[in-house]
Amino acid sequence: MKQITLRDLDESTSRAVRELAEREGISLNKAVLRLLKSATAPRERPGKRIGHALDKYFRQWTRSESKAFRKAVAVFEQIDPEQWR
């Protein structure tokens, strides 16, 4: 691929690239390539990530449904002192 020249790189970005290169023991070129690849990598769709399978159901209950649910599960919030000695 052709070379790319970066102009007007601000000091904080330049410092971050240099720190990455030093920390990883790689060249500045490789550090910039790694950062560009990371920034342009395709993102996973939210529904496909682990731990987010139920996201589409958040905030779907009415206030009365939420209140009924909380009342129904309140018994599970109580601690039995006999079992925690």
N, C-alpha and C positions, 0 to 999 in steps of 0.2 A: 504494500500500500504506500501511497505517497506520504511524505512528511507533512506534519501540521505544525505551524508556528503559532504559539499563543502570545498575544500582546496584551498589555495592560492588566497583567495578573496582579491582583491586590496582594499586599504583604501577608495577610492572614492565610490566604489560600496557598501562597507560596510556602509559607512556614509549615502548613499542614502536610503538604507534599513532601517537603524535606524531612519532616519528622517521621512520616510513614516510611520513607526510604531508609532512613537510619534505623528505625525500630525493627524493620523487617530484613535489613541487610541487603537491600536491592537498589538498583539504580533509580535515578529520578524518572527516567523514561518508563521503567517498569512500574513505578509507583503511580505515575499518571495514567498508564494503561489500565492498571488495576482499578483505580478510582473511576475512570470512564466506563469500564465494563460493569462495575457495580451499579453505577448510576443509570445505565441504559439497559440493564437486564430486565427481561419481562417479569412482571409481578404475578404471583399466584392470585387467582380469583378468590375473594373473601370466603365464599362458601366452601372452598376446597381445602382450607387450612385446618390443621388439627386444632381442636378446641373451640371451633366457631360454628359447629354444625347447627346449633340452636339459635344463632343470632337473628334469623328471620322471625323468630317468635317473640323477641323482646318487645316490651311495651304494647302487647296485643290485647291484654286483659282490660276490662273496664274497672273502675274503682271498686264496684261492688263484687266483681269476680276476684279481684286481688284481696279484698277484705275477707271474703269467704275462704279463700285458700289459706291465708295466714291464720285464720281461726282454726281451720281443720288440721294444720300442722303444728299448732302451738304446743301440743302435748309432747312433741319430739324435742322441744327446746328446754324442757324441764329435766333437771338432774335428780337422779335417785340417790340420796345420800348413802343408802345401804350398799350400793354398788361401788362407791368411791372411797371406801375406808382404807 
